[in-house]
Amino acid sequence: MAEILQTRLPYDPAGRHALPGISPLLMADWLQVDEAFAGQMAERARLLSEQRAEVVAITEGAGPAAAELLQFVLDWLRDHGQGYGISANQVQRPDGVIVPIDRTDPMGTLGHLVQEDLCLMERRGDEHVLTAAVLCFPASWHLADKIGRPLTTIHVPVKAYDDALARRVQRLFDGVQVGRPLWRFNALRYASPTLHQPRSRVQPSADAEYPYLRSERQCVLRLPQTRACVFSIHTYVLARTTAQ
């Protein structure tokens, strides 16, 4: 069976900034393929087959943004995706798997194409709302609890996410420009290497009890047509011996 854990991070977890800790990102560096690609994609396929209702959601009215996101990813993979082969009706991934392009199921198709989880945030009134997502590897949150809710309520369980920070993040989503994505990352200790972890993480009493480092490379970009924001999450999980 292909390995689902990574052996390294492409950044220094000790160098992260305070929330939201956002930095500019080159468009060509948006999506990534790492050494755990085959294993993680196989786990995504299993989740999409066996637990689809838990990992895919789309709200009424989000169809245009989801369709644009699928085409946007296909175009990005054609221009920048290493090891991908794109044709009119299917995609060959770097691990050799062929994925049919189903435009009637854009979020489900995206779940089979890339390692990243993808969340669509659309402006509804004064806030950005989570209108669609493929979220195979949640870290301590349930998609069903967050879909259709505004940005400020999505982060309620995060202790550091106070009202002032919520306003800063909302301004960030308001200000992100087409072709100028942004990124940040986090890093937390977990007891289990399981990728699909919707349950809340218990604070560790000792690092020895939490031998896995879980880090999310989070990117935000704006789609040019619908103006929806895309929040992408690339999940890294490293055993303690490789994370130190």
Phi, psi and omega in degrees: 000138181293146181290137179257352180259146175273165178250352181201163173253147178276016178207167181268113183296339178283349185261010184287155181260171176297153178306142356278351172057048187268141176227156176294154181223137173290138181302325181291345182259013188298293183267151185229151171239121180241188187291344179263013186306305186299315181294317180290324178292325176295321177291323176298316179299319178298314180296319180294331179278316189264334185224041187304319183297337180273340188241353178230134177209144176213131182267164178299132180093352182270358183305311180300318180292320179296319178295319178294321180297317178301312180294323179299316179294318178300316179295320180296316180296324178296322184273325191231345187286113181283125178088001179267147171237121186249127172235185185295325189241355183205165179232133170261120182280168178300336178271007177090351181288137177264126180245116175295143177271107181254100183285350173279350181223067187297318183289321177296319178297316179300326179297336179266352187266319189227159179291333185287141162282147186229124179240134177260126177245118181242144181290124176229103184070236184268356186227164171269133184246142175285105186258340179198153180195150159241113188230083181280330187240063179292146176247090174072034171206150181261129178301320182299332180281341188249335185299135180082003183254154180286160184306317185294330180274336179300324186263013182307319183291347183278117186302319185283356186267080180270182184299320181296317179293322178302319179293322178297317181292322177297320177295325178298312180295325177295324189267346182298135187251151177302132178080002181229071182292164179232161179210161174206176173212161173235176179201120181224153176273137177232154179280332185236147177276002182305131183283321180271096184232076181285342181286153180296141178279129176277136179297129183291143174272339177202141181303329183298334180276350183231079192277005182242136174263122178247124182228137178249125171270107188253128180237149176233129174218164181248134175282140188287330186270301181280345181068014175291150173266140177252127176249109183254146184228115174257119186263127174246134173229123182237139173292153186306322183295330179266342184276341184287000000 
